[in-house]
Amino acid sequence: MSIGNSPEDERPFEDDRQEDRLSVGHALKQARIAAGLTVDDVSNATRVRIAIVHAIEADDFAPCGGDVYARGHIRTLAKAVHLDPAPLLDQFAADHGGGRPAPTPAAPLFEAERIRPERRGPNWTAAMVAAIVAVVGFVGFTAFKGGDDGGTTQVADGTTPATSKSPTPKSDKTTKDPKPTPTPTDSAIAAAPQDKVTVQVSAADGKSWILAKDHNGRTLFDGLLTQGDTKTFQDSDKINLVLGDAGAIQLYVNGKKIDDDWQPGAVERLTYTKGDPQVG
């Protein structure tokens, strides 16, 4: 007969508190490894910064800038590694108190969603407007000068030419200023020719960070739109957009309203071309 503990008492202690499920970050990391992807691969595919991918896989959601953006990143990363995002979002809500996350101040949201810094390209919209003004001015000046040869003066704004009965002194023509040409407004730019793609972004239901690029990858705008703000972008081929809070945005593409049902806080990456409205 043995003295002391029974064989059952000699079994290793089992920790009943062991987690029954993986954490959100651990699940994303395991799925990425199983898919044969590196952190760089996921970052390039989703445009989520490498530092944020590492932080999320370590279950550190502070660099995301708030629960709204953390949920958006979880959804984006899950799709990239072929996971269903719904269970991960439910688990995140349970781990962080559930319910709708509290609003995050504008400045942290702006910094958290900023894509890798890029050198700003030239303002092509302003250059195009300046070119239009220069062409209209040149045409008006040419028409005005042409009146010396034919005895008539053609007015630049399209009124009926008046026959000149007597030569006008040269000094009068040099002091007369041509009629100023108004600068095109956003509405005029939105009605651009069919050989271009025009995208108008309006913060109709709140504020949202916006990134817009042309077909060469040059940045047209990178900033925060507050409620009521509107920006118009135009390119010869396509416009690439990132919407920080798509639920707050109203889009018009080539003059037509886009009626996608985006949810508040959803991060959307979109491409529009001359053949839209339909996502490119």
C-alpha positions in Angstrom: 0.0 0.0 0.0 1.4 3.4 -1.0 1.5 6.3 1.3 0.9 9.8 0.0 -1.0 11.1 -3.0 -3.0 8.8 -5.2 -2.1 8.6 -8.9 -5.1 10.8 -9.7 -3.5 13.5 -7.4 -0.2 13.3 -9.3 -1.8 14.5 -12.6 -0.6 17.9 -13.9 -2.8 20.8 -12.9 -5.0 21.9 -15.8 -5.6 25.6 -16.0 -9.4 25.9 -16.4 -8.9 29.5 -17.3 -7.2 28.7 -20.6 -8.7 30.6 -23.5 -11.2 28.6 -25.5 -10.8 30.8 -28.6 -8.0 32.8 -30.2 -7.9 36.6 -29.8 -8.7 38.8 -32.7 -5.1 39.7 -33.4 -3.9 36.1 -33.0 -6.6 34.8 -35.4 -5.6 37.4 -38.0 -1.9 36.5 -37.6 -2.5 32.7 -37.9 -4.7 33.2 -41.0 -2.0 35.4 -42.6 0.7 32.8 -42.0 -1.6 30.0 -43.3 -2.2 32.1 -46.5 1.6 32.4 -47.0 1.6 36.2 -46.7 4.0 38.5 -44.9 3.0 41.7 -43.0 4.4 43.6 -46.0 2.2 41.7 -48.4 -0.9 42.5 -46.3 0.1 46.1 -45.9 0.6 46.5 -49.7 -2.7 44.8 -50.4 -4.8 46.8 -47.9 -2.9 50.0 -47.6 -3.0 49.6 -43.8 0.4 50.7 -42.4 2.9 48.0 -41.4 3.1 49.4 -37.8 -0.7 49.1 -37.5 -0.8 45.6 -38.9 1.8 44.5 -36.3 -0.1 46.3 -33.5 -3.4 44.6 -34.4 -1.8 41.2 -34.6 -0.6 41.8 -31.0 -4.1 42.9 -30.0 -3.0 46.5 -29.5 -5.7 48.6 -31.1 -4.6 52.0 -29.8 -2.7 53.0 -33.0 -5.9 52.6 -35.0 -7.2 55.9 -33.6 -10.4 54.6 -32.1 -12.9 51.7 -32.2 -14.5 52.9 -35.4 -11.2 52.7 -37.3 -10.2 49.5 -35.5 -13.3 47.8 -36.7 -12.6 49.1 -40.3 -9.0 47.7 -40.1 -10.2 44.4 -38.7 -12.7 44.0 -41.6 -10.1 45.0 -44.2 -7.3 42.6 -42.8 -9.8 39.7 -42.4 -10.8 39.9 -46.1 -7.1 40.1 -47.2 -6.3 36.8 -45.3 -9.5 35.1 -46.4 -11.3 35.2 -43.0 -15.0 36.1 -42.4 -14.8 39.4 -40.6 -18.2 39.1 -38.8 -17.1 36.8 -35.9 -13.9 38.9 -35.4 -16.0 42.1 -35.2 -18.4 40.5 -32.7 -15.4 39.3 -30.6 -13.8 42.8 -30.7 -17.1 44.3 -29.6 -17.4 41.8 -26.7 -13.7 42.4 -25.6 -14.1 46.2 -25.7 -17.5 46.6 -24.0 -19.8 46.2 -27.0 -22.1 48.8 -28.5 -21.2 51.7 -30.8 -17.7 53.1 -30.1 -17.4 56.5 -28.7 -16.5 59.3 -31.2 -12.8 59.9 -31.6 -11.5 63.5 -32.0 -10.8 64.6 -35.5 -7.0 65.0 -35.2 -6.3 61.4 -34.0 -8.6 60.0 -36.7 -6.8 62.0 -39.4 -3.3 60.8 -38.2 -4.4 57.2 -37.8 -5.8 56.8 -41.3 -3.1 58.7 -43.1 -1.5 56.6 -45.8 2.3 56.6 -46.2 3.4 60.2 -46.7 3.7 61.1 -50.4 5.0 64.2 -52.1 2.1 66.3 -53.2 1.8 66.7 -57.0 0.9 70.0 -58.7 -2.7 71.3 -58.5 -3.9 70.1 -62.0 -7.4 71.6 -61.5 -6.0 75.1 -60.9 -3.7 74.6 -63.9 -6.5 73.5 -66.1 -8.7 76.6 -65.1 -5.7 78.9 -65.8 -5.2 77.3 -69.2 -8.9 77.8 -70.0 -8.8 81.4 -69.0 -5.7 82.0 -71.1 -7.2 80.3 -74.2 -10.5 82.3 -73.9 -8.4 85.5 -73.4 -6.3 84.7 -76.5 -9.4 84.0 -78.6 -11.0 87.2 -77.5 -7.8 89.2 -78.2 -7.5 87.7 -81.7 -11.1 88.4 -82.6 -10.6 92.0 -81.3 -7.5 92.5 -83.4 -9.2 91.0 -86.5 -11.6 93.9 -86.7 -8.8 96.2 -88.1 -8.6 94.2 -91.4 -12.3 93.6 -92.3 -13.8 96.9 -91.1 -15.8 95.1 -88.4 -15.2 94.2 -84.7 -16.2 90.8 -83.4 -17.2 90.9 -79.7 -15.8 88.0 -77.7 -19.0 87.3 -75.8 -21.0 86.5 -79.0 -23.0 89.7 -79.6 -23.7 90.9 -83.2 -20.7 92.5 -84.8 -21.0 96.2 -85.5 -19.8 97.7 -88.7 -17.2 100.4 -88.2 -18.0 103.4 -90.3 -14.9 105.3 -89.3 -11.5 104.1 -88.3 -11.0 104.1 -84.5 -7.9 105.8 -83.2 -5.2 103.3 -82.1 -5.0 105.0 -78.7 -8.7 104.0 -78.0 -8.1 100.3 -78.7 -5.0 100.2 -76.5 -6.9 101.7 -73.5 -10.0 99.5 -73.9 -9.8 96.5 -71.6 -11.3 93.2 -72.8 -14.3 91.8 -70.9 -13.1 89.7 -68.0 -13.8 86.0 -68.2 -15.4 84.4 -65.1 -13.5 81.6 -63.3 -15.2 78.2 -63.7 -16.9 77.1 -60.5 -17.2 73.5 -59.2 -20.5 73.1 -61.0 -18.7 73.9 -64.3 -15.9 71.5 -63.6 -18.5 68.7 -62.8 -20.0 69.2 -66.3 -16.6 68.5 -67.9 -16.3 66.8 -71.4 -17.1 63.1 -71.7 -13.4 62.3 -72.4 -12.6 62.9 -68.7 -13.7 61.4 -65.3 -15.1 63.8 -62.8 -15.7 62.9 -59.1 -17.5 65.2 -56.7 -17.1 64.3 -52.9 -19.5 66.0 -50.4 -19.4 65.5 -46.6 -23.2 65.4 -46.4 -23.8 63.6 -43.0 -20.6 64.4 -41.0 -16.9 64.7 -41.3 -14.5 62.3 -43.0 -10.9 62.1 -44.0 -10.4 61.9 -47.8 -7.5 60.8 -50.1 -7.8 61.3 -53.8 -5.2 60.4 -56.5 -5.0 60.6 -60.3 -4.2 57.7 -62.7 -0.5 58.3 -62.2 -0.8 57.8 -58.4 -0.2 61.6 -57.7 -2.1 62.9 -54.7 -4.9 65.4 -55.6 -6.2 65.8 -52.0 -5.3 64.4 -48.6 -7.3 65.9 -45.8 -10.4 66.2 -43.7 -13.8 67.3 -45.0 -16.1 68.8 -42.4 -19.9 68.5 -42.8 -21.0 70.7 -45.8 -17.6 70.7 -47.5 -17.3 69.6 -51.2 -14.3 68.7 -53.3 -14.3 68.0 -57.1 -11.5 65.9 -58.8 -10.9 65.4 -62.5 -8.6 63.2 -64.5 -8.2 62.0 -68.1 -8.3 58.3 -67.1 -9.4 57.5 -63.5 -9.7 58.8 -59.9 -8.7 56.7 -56.9 -10.4 57.4 -53.6 -10.0 56.4 -50.0 -13.0 57.4 -47.8 -12.2 57.4 -44.0 -15.9 57.4 -43.1 -17.9 56.4 -46.2 -21.2 56.7 -44.4 -20.8 60.5 -44.1 -20.0 60.9 -47.9 -22.2 61.6 -50.9 -20.5 61.0 -54.3 -21.4 62.2 -57.8 -19.4 60.5 -60.6 -19.6 62.0 -64.1 -22.7 64.0 -63.0 -24.5 61.0 -61.6 -25.2 60.2 -57.9 -23.7 57.1 -56.4 -26.3 55.4 -54.2 -24.2 52.7 -52.4 -25.4 52.0 -48.9 -22.1 52.6 -47.0 -22.2 52.2 -43.2 -21.0 54.9 -40.7 -17.3 54.3 -40.0 -16.7 52.1 -43.0 -13.4 52.6 -44.8 -13.9 52.4 -48.6 -11.3 52.3 -51.4 -12.8 53.2 -54.7 -11.7 53.7 -58.4 -13.9 55.5 -60.9 -13.2 55.8 -64.7 -14.8 57.6 -67.7 -17.3 54.7 -68.1 -18.8 54.9 -64.6 -20.9 55.4 -62.5 -20.0 52.0 -61.4 -17.0 51.1 -59.1 -13.9 50.5 -61.3 
